[in-house]
Amino acid sequence: MFVPATQGIALAVALCSMVCWGSWSNFLILAERRMKFELFYLDFSVGCFATSLIFAFTFGTVTLTSNKYGPETFTDHDFGVEFIRYVYAFCGGLLFNIANLCLCKGISMLGLALAFPLCIGTSMVLGTTLTFALDPSTTSSPVLLFSGLAVAFLAVVTAAVMHSIKDKEKEAKEPLTADAEGGEATTEEASMTRKLTICIVGGIIMGCWNPLVSLAQKDFPEKGLSPYGEFVVYTLAVVLSSAVLIPLIIAYPMEGFKGQAVGSVLATYGKTPLQCHIYALLGGFVWSVGTLANAMAGDSVDLIGTPVMNAATSFAIGQCANVAAIFWGLLLWGEFNGTSTKVKGLVALVVILYVVAIALCTLAN
């Protein structure tokens, strides 16, 4: 099976995870005006599981001589490991799904500027720290790793400030409008306590899935699952839990609003344009490529079995996904058109900070 065998390849694969994690939400933006989020997420989950199977039976079944585990295949290895490894992988997928729904809801309630640092910042620090604690021996310089983590967290905070200034500038340029009858529009809104709680809880849960993935793969190939087997079980948990969680958040919204009839919402699935279903499946595909790439980079070894990059470093690099998100905002969505020099300067600073963070995390190996 394919596993990165050199630091250059491992870094490229980890950077691929960063790009994919920062890119999948483009498909959500493309579909959001014509498709309910809950229906998008159901398709997204199916896309994740389908992608895991595609990669398991392609990259996971080829035989190579470039790394120690190359002659072994997904089918040879992953059906005979101890049961607890499947449990770790399944629980990792379950925790991710809960956390990701909290993140999506948090962004819709608080906006990207506040929700992203609260959720992803918490996840980045907690997830990297816990993953490192599980296997510190594969990091030659913990000081460099955590220095890179600190710089990445600073980049998250700077990005939040940048988004806040950008949003204020946009609001100042757009005249306030009243409703059709000349009165003020009223909208139901969740309390600030609820909004903050959802984001922080989501970040804590998000920080726990990668350590579970590391436990599922630990000591591969002697005992642990391969990245491919782990990801199949992980995405199985995503698709199964979505079938339960999505009806729950329809009936009992996280925002605390009155829920909707689950049947009436799901009945609109067939009326949604086919193009939107394709967008949702592609979103699941892109996210899955990123997550599998992150697991592969974190489990990379050379020909004699020496680790090339550990899971903590790979996760920290992958969590720099905001670089890709900013890139798409600039190139595809024109989010920064007409913004001030201050905002553009902060964008440049955020990118520089992430580049420094990636370099420090890489040097830590």
Buried (B, 14 or more C-beta within 10 A) or exposed (E): BBBBBBBEBBBEBBBBBBBBBBBBBBBBEBBBEEBBBBBBBBBBBBBBBBBBBBBBBEBBBEEBEBBBBBEBBBBBBBEEBEEEBBBBBBBBBBBBBBBBBBBBBBBBBBBBBBBBBBBBBBBBBBBBBBBBEBBEEBBEEEEBBBBBBEBBBBBBBBBBBBBBBBBEBEEEEEEEEEEEEEEEEEEEEBEEEBBBBBBBBBBBBBBBBBBBBBBBBBEBBEEBBBBBBBBBBBBBBBBBBBEEBBBEBBEEBBBBEEBEEBEEBBEEBEEBEEEBBBBBBBBBBBBBBBBBBBBBBBBBBBEEEEBBBBBBBBBBBBBBBBBBBBBBBBEEEEBBEEBEEEBBEBBEBBBEBBBBBBEBBBBBB
